[in-house]
Each structure stands twice: as C-alpha cells, then as structure tokens.
Amino acid sequence: MGHENITEFILLGLFSDEAAKVACFVLFSLCYITILSGNLLILLTIRVSRLSEQPMYFFLSYLSLMDVCFTSTVAPKLITDLLAQQNAISYNGCMSQMFYAHFFGATEIFILVAMAYDRYAAICRPLHYMVIMSRQVCYVLVMASIIGAFIHSFMQVLIIIELPFCGPNQIDHYFCDVFPLLKLACMDTSLLVIAIISTTGVLSILTFVTLVISYIIILSTLRTHSSEGRCKALSTCGSHITVVFMFFLPLIFTYAPTAYSVSNDKIFALFYTMIAPMFNPFIYTLRNEDMKNAMRRVWCREKLFEGK
C-alpha cells in the first residue's frame, strides 16, 4: 500500500482547448439529461405496466437502471470538470469511481448476456419458454450478474490499491480507470497490464463473440417461423444486436490490444459511458411496438386522470 505521497489525482479530461470545453459542457449536459430521462422513462413504463411480467422487459428495466447508474458515476464529474480550473479527485474518490464504473458496466454486460439467453429460449424453445425463463430464473440471472460484477470490480480495485504512487498524479483521462492509473505507479506494471488484458479484455471479446453467435443461431431458427413472428423477432433481436455492438466494440478496443493508446481510450470510453446509454432508450422504444403501446397506455392514461 504505497499511496502515502498522493492524496489526490488530477484528471486531465478530454481536451485542453477552452472553446471545445464550453461546447462539450453544453453537449454532454444535454446527453446526460437525455440518458436520465430516456432510461428512467423506460424503467418506469415497464415497472408500472404489464410488460414487467415478461422476462425480456424485466431484464430491459434492469439494463436501463444500469445505464443510469453507470453514466452517473462518470458524467457529472466529466461535465463539471469541463468548466473547472483544476480537475482534482481524491484518492478514495478515484478508487470509488473506478469500482462503481466497473461494477455497473460489468452488471450491464451480464444482463445483455441474460437478454440473449432469454431471446434464445423464446425463439428456439417456445414450448418450454415459460419454464426456462420463470420469474425465479430471471431473479437468479440478475443476482448472478450483480455478484459477478462485484467480484470483477473488487479485483480491479484490489490491483490498484496495492500499487505505490509517488510521482506525477495527473491521469490522462476524464475518469479513474485501471490503465491510466497503472501508468502512474512507481513500479513496472507490464505484468499487470498483461493480466488485465487477458482477463477483462479477453472476457469482453469472448462475451461479444458468444452474443454474436447466439444471435446468429436465433436468426437462423427464424426461417421456420411465420412471416409475422419472424418480423417481430427480427425487430427485437435487431435492437439487442445494435446495443451489443455499440457497447462492446469500444469496450474491446479499450481493454484488449490498445492498452497503451490512452488518447484513443478516452474517445472509445465516451461510446460506452455516454453514447450507448443515450441511444439505448431510442433503440428499444422506436423499434418496439409493445414498448410504444405501453408508453401510450401508462402516460396518456395519467394525463387523462390529470385532465379530470
């Protein structure tokens, strides 16, 4: 435990250009408001409508919750730092931010896997679907996602708190993450970099490949379905595949072979911390009739009651 000399870190952020900072302050503030309102709208619609009885929407509500939590660990600090003179974060604050970012991000990954399993059961095993995806199974999958994410995040923090920090305290990033912190350690961290690439990086790639293969199997099964069933399944799977690609590809570029290209990491990180969570509500609502109908029923009905 050697962080005695360093009690805080300075986040260098995305840019040094002042004009770009002001423009990004406005842009990211709007993005964050969109993420909060869009995901909370989905979450509330599912929870107060009958959609919550369906496993797919049960998982979607948790995905929206994770999007809100994940972005909220990074976005408020990123936005306020754009207008601040010096972007300091305490050592403990940095460790907390890293833990929660990894925790909510990993939970989201595992929930995306659970959603793929749900679609596989619905399309490939329709007769056994209600048994395979009982409410008990859904809760077990969510709990397993949370426990798995907690173990992953705890391991990341455990690696960092054991490192000695004695020199420069400037993190070339807009939030605390493993690779930028490893670069500041007063020791050779090349083995740790390899260890993280071979765990987090490989896990991201394997999960992504597994999800893509599962959706290929699902889509190939659709040939036996009626044209109406095929269209509905394609629409649902299309939404899932879009979200998977938007979330996983930047993640893989960050944690797989490009560990040393931190300048690019910041851009890739923007995709999975801000852009993907912002588009998820649009992807899941605009292409989904059930969701649109539920929103009309829930929110239009409430307006009618207000009118009375």
Secondary structure by P-SEA (a helix, b strand, c coil): cccccccccccccccccaaaaaaaaaaaaaaaaaaaaaaaaaaaaaaaccccccaaaaaaaaaaaaaaaaaaaccaaaaaaaacccccccaaaaaaaaaaaaaaaaaaaaaaaaaaaaaaaaccccccccccccaaaaaaaaaaaaaaaaaaaaaaaaaaaaccccccccccccccccaaaaaaccccaaaaaaaaaaaaaaaaaaaaaaaaaaaaaaaaacccccaaaaaaaaaaaaaaaaaaaaccaaaaaaccccccaaaaaaaaaaaaacccccaaaaaaccccaaaaaaaaaaaaaaaaaaac
